[in-house]
């Protein structure tokens, strides 16, 4: 099973609108928070194998093999 591809733009927009609409933060503060959340999510979804560093959606979950051609990664490393 493949993981859903990471869409940074969608996440960014959701976070900004949440903090502006629900929490009443300024646009600038909401943008800062969204950038921070986006960086953390991107790092969380990248393979920690130094030879790989591809996103988790580039790996097959049940076999954990990287789908990127010419990549030597045999297991997604968290």
ChimeraX commands (.cxc) that place a marker at each C-alpha (Angstrom):
marker #1 position 0.00,0.00,0.00 radius 0.5
marker #1 position 1.37,3.43,-0.90 radius 0.5
marker #1 position 1.18,6.34,1.47 radius 0.5
marker #1 position -0.74,9.40,0.29 radius 0.5
marker #1 position 1.64,11.94,-1.22 radius 0.5
marker #1 position 2.60,14.85,1.01 radius 0.5
marker #1 position 0.97,18.09,-0.18 radius 0.5
marker #1 position 2.76,20.97,1.57 radius 0.5
marker #1 position 0.56,23.66,0.04 radius 0.5
marker #1 position -2.64,22.07,1.34 radius 0.5
marker #1 position -1.19,21.64,4.84 radius 0.5
marker #1 position 0.13,25.21,4.85 radius 0.5
marker #1 position -3.27,26.65,3.89 radius 0.5
marker #1 position -5.11,24.57,6.49 radius 0.5
marker #1 position -2.76,25.61,9.28 radius 0.5
marker #1 position -2.87,29.30,8.35 radius 0.5
marker #1 position -6.66,29.35,8.14 radius 0.5
marker #1 position -7.01,27.44,11.41 radius 0.5
marker #1 position -4.86,29.91,13.34 radius 0.5
marker #1 position -6.47,32.97,11.75 radius 0.5
marker #1 position -10.11,31.80,11.83 radius 0.5
marker #1 position -10.27,29.68,14.99 radius 0.5
marker #1 position -7.52,31.12,17.18 radius 0.5
marker #1 position -7.65,34.77,16.10 radius 0.5
marker #1 position -3.90,35.05,15.39 radius 0.5
marker #1 position -2.50,37.69,13.05 radius 0.5
marker #1 position -1.72,36.69,9.47 radius 0.5
marker #1 position 2.03,37.03,10.11 radius 0.5
marker #1 position 1.95,34.83,13.24 radius 0.5
marker #1 position -0.21,32.22,11.48 radius 0.5
marker #1 position 2.30,32.15,8.59 radius 0.5
marker #1 position 5.20,31.64,11.02 radius 0.5
marker #1 position 3.41,28.75,12.71 radius 0.5
marker #1 position 2.50,27.18,9.35 radius 0.5
marker #1 position 6.12,27.35,8.16 radius 0.5
marker #1 position 7.28,25.66,11.35 radius 0.5
marker #1 position 4.65,22.91,11.07 radius 0.5
marker #1 position 5.53,22.36,7.41 radius 0.5
marker #1 position 9.25,21.96,8.16 radius 0.5
marker #1 position 8.56,19.44,10.93 radius 0.5
marker #1 position 6.16,17.41,8.77 radius 0.5
marker #1 position 8.59,17.32,5.86 radius 0.5
marker #1 position 11.38,16.05,8.13 radius 0.5
marker #1 position 9.09,13.47,9.71 radius 0.5
marker #1 position 8.15,12.09,6.29 radius 0.5
marker #1 position 11.71,11.76,4.96 radius 0.5
marker #1 position 13.67,8.53,5.21 radius 0.5
marker #1 position 16.48,8.97,7.73 radius 0.5
marker #1 position 18.75,6.68,5.72 radius 0.5
marker #1 position 21.57,8.99,4.53 radius 0.5
marker #1 position 21.74,7.18,1.18 radius 0.5
marker #1 position 18.03,7.70,0.54 radius 0.5
marker #1 position 16.35,10.79,2.10 radius 0.5
marker #1 position 13.23,10.27,-0.09 radius 0.5
marker #1 position 9.72,10.90,1.23 radius 0.5
marker #1 position 7.72,8.09,2.81 radius 0.5
marker #1 position 5.27,8.12,-0.12 radius 0.5
marker #1 position 8.20,6.98,-2.29 radius 0.5
marker #1 position 8.39,3.72,-0.28 radius 0.5
marker #1 position 6.13,0.67,-0.33 radius 0.5
marker #1 position 4.75,0.35,3.18 radius 0.5
marker #1 position 4.45,-3.40,3.54 radius 0.5
marker #1 position 7.87,-4.16,1.98 radius 0.5
marker #1 position 9.36,-0.73,2.85 radius 0.5
marker #1 position 11.33,-0.67,-0.37 radius 0.5
marker #1 position 12.12,2.67,-2.00 radius 0.5
marker #1 position 10.34,3.24,-5.31 radius 0.5
marker #1 position 12.89,5.74,-6.62 radius 0.5
marker #1 position 14.97,4.24,-9.40 radius 0.5
marker #1 position 18.65,3.62,-8.59 radius 0.5
marker #1 position 18.13,4.08,-4.84 radius 0.5
marker #1 position 19.82,1.52,-2.61 radius 0.5
marker #1 position 17.41,1.98,0.30 radius 0.5
marker #1 position 15.85,-1.35,1.29 radius 0.5
marker #1 position 13.91,-0.11,4.32 radius 0.5
marker #1 position 12.24,3.16,5.33 radius 0.5
marker #1 position 14.14,4.42,8.34 radius 0.5
marker #1 position 12.21,6.54,10.86 radius 0.5
marker link #1:1,2 radius 0.2
marker link #1:2,3 radius 0.2
marker link #1:3,4 radius 0.2
marker link #1:4,5 radius 0.2
marker link #1:5,6 radius 0.2
marker link #1:6,7 radius 0.2
marker link #1:7,8 radius 0.2
marker link #1:8,9 radius 0.2
marker link #1:9,10 radius 0.2
marker link #1:10,11 radius 0.2
marker link #1:11,12 radius 0.2
marker link #1:12,13 radius 0.2
marker link #1:13,14 radius 0.2
marker link #1:14,15 radius 0.2
marker link #1:15,16 radius 0.2
marker link #1:16,17 radius 0.2
marker link #1:17,18 radius 0.2
marker link #1:18,19 radius 0.2
marker link #1:19,20 radius 0.2
marker link #1:20,21 radius 0.2
marker link #1:21,22 radius 0.2
marker link #1:22,23 radius 0.2
marker link #1:23,24 radius 0.2
marker link #1:24,25 radius 0.2
marker link #1:25,26 radius 0.2
marker link #1:26,27 radius 0.2
marker link #1:27,28 radius 0.2
marker link #1:28,29 radius 0.2
marker link #1:29,30 radius 0.2
marker link #1:30,31 radius 0.2
marker link #1:31,32 radius 0.2
marker link #1:32,33 radius 0.2
marker link #1:33,34 radius 0.2
marker link #1:34,35 radius 0.2
marker link #1:35,36 radius 0.2
marker link #1:36,37 radius 0.2
marker link #1:37,38 radius 0.2
marker link #1:38,39 radius 0.2
marker link #1:39,40 radius 0.2
marker link #1:40,41 radius 0.2
marker link #1:41,42 radius 0.2
marker link #1:42,43 radius 0.2
marker link #1:43,44 radius 0.2
marker link #1:44,45 radius 0.2
marker link #1:45,46 radius 0.2
marker link #1:46,47 radius 0.2
marker link #1:47,48 radius 0.2
marker link #1:48,49 radius 0.2
marker link #1:49,50 radius 0.2
marker link #1:50,51 radius 0.2
marker link #1:51,52 radius 0.2
marker link #1:52,53 radius 0.2
marker link #1:53,54 radius 0.2
marker link #1:54,55 radius 0.2
marker link #1:55,56 radius 0.2
marker link #1:56,57 radius 0.2
marker link #1:57,58 radius 0.2
marker link #1:58,59 radius 0.2
marker link #1:59,60 radius 0.2
marker link #1:60,61 radius 0.2
marker link #1:61,62 radius 0.2
marker link #1:62,63 radius 0.2
marker link #1:63,64 radius 0.2
marker link #1:64,65 radius 0.2
marker link #1:65,66 radius 0.2
marker link #1:66,67 radius 0.2
marker link #1:67,68 radius 0.2
marker link #1:68,69 radius 0.2
marker link #1:69,70 radius 0.2
marker link #1:70,71 radius 0.2
marker link #1:71,72 radius 0.2
marker link #1:72,73 radius 0.2
marker link #1:73,74 radius 0.2
marker link #1:74,75 radius 0.2
marker link #1:75,76 radius 0.2
marker link #1:76,77 radius 0.2
marker link #1:77,78 radius 0.2
view
